[in-house]
Amino acid sequence: MRDLQRWYEAVDGALAYKRCRPLLYGWLEKAQIELGSYGPDGAARQRDRDEFEGDFASATARESATLCP
């Protein structure tokens, strides 16, 4: 009986999270905009820039390794 109760609590928690997720993401984006994370020098821009440059750096390294024996 106790296992069944835990199961129902877990399912209820998962459904509540699924319902609230869009609201949480909306709140997070609004907070990041207010903090300036999406500005020219913001943390979100820097993270995206580093990831973007990292993708090209690994591709460039592979190409140069195959071109130069």
VMD Tcl script that draws the C-alpha trace (Angstrom):
set ca {
  {0.00 0.00 0.00}
  {2.83 2.36 0.86}
  {4.56 1.70 -2.49}
  {1.35 2.57 -4.32}
  {1.12 5.85 -2.42}
  {4.72 6.71 -3.38}
  {3.93 5.89 -6.99}
  {0.94 8.25 -7.01}
  {3.00 11.00 -5.37}
  {5.72 10.58 -7.99}
  {3.20 10.73 -10.83}
  {1.53 13.79 -9.30}
  {4.92 15.49 -9.00}
  {5.83 14.72 -12.60}
  {2.51 16.05 -13.87}
  {2.81 19.20 -11.77}
  {6.29 19.81 -13.17}
  {5.01 19.28 -16.71}
  {2.23 21.82 -16.16}
  {4.49 24.42 -14.53}
  {7.52 24.10 -16.82}
  {6.44 26.77 -19.36}
  {5.80 29.22 -16.51}
  {9.21 28.45 -15.01}
  {10.98 29.00 -18.32}
  {9.09 32.26 -18.85}
  {10.10 33.47 -15.41}
  {13.73 32.46 -15.97}
  {13.94 34.25 -19.32}
  {12.40 37.41 -17.86}
  {14.87 37.34 -14.96}
  {17.81 36.86 -17.33}
  {16.67 39.78 -19.48}
  {16.41 42.00 -16.41}
  {19.90 40.94 -15.29}
  {21.34 41.75 -18.71}
  {22.38 38.21 -19.58}
  {21.37 38.67 -23.21}
  {23.18 42.00 -23.64}
  {26.37 42.33 -25.69}
  {28.57 41.45 -22.71}
  {26.07 39.21 -20.93}
  {26.76 35.75 -19.59}
  {24.34 34.05 -21.97}
  {25.96 35.66 -25.00}
  {29.43 34.71 -23.78}
  {28.38 31.10 -23.18}
  {26.82 30.87 -26.65}
  {29.87 32.49 -28.26}
  {32.26 30.09 -26.53}
  {30.18 27.11 -27.59}
  {29.93 28.37 -31.18}
  {33.66 29.01 -31.45}
  {34.40 25.66 -29.82}
  {32.37 23.87 -32.47}
  {34.40 25.51 -35.23}
  {37.71 25.05 -33.44}
  {37.23 21.29 -33.25}
  {36.18 21.15 -36.91}
  {39.17 23.25 -37.96}
  {41.55 21.09 -35.94}
  {40.25 17.94 -37.63}
  {40.58 19.48 -41.10}
  {44.13 20.69 -40.49}
  {45.10 17.28 -39.13}
  {43.87 15.57 -42.30}
  {45.42 18.15 -44.65}
  {48.86 18.35 -43.03}
  {50.54 14.95 -42.64}
}
mol new
graphics top color blue
foreach p $ca { graphics top sphere $p radius 0.5 }
foreach p [lrange $ca 0 end-1] q [lrange $ca 1 end] { graphics top cylinder $p $q radius 0.2 }
display resetview
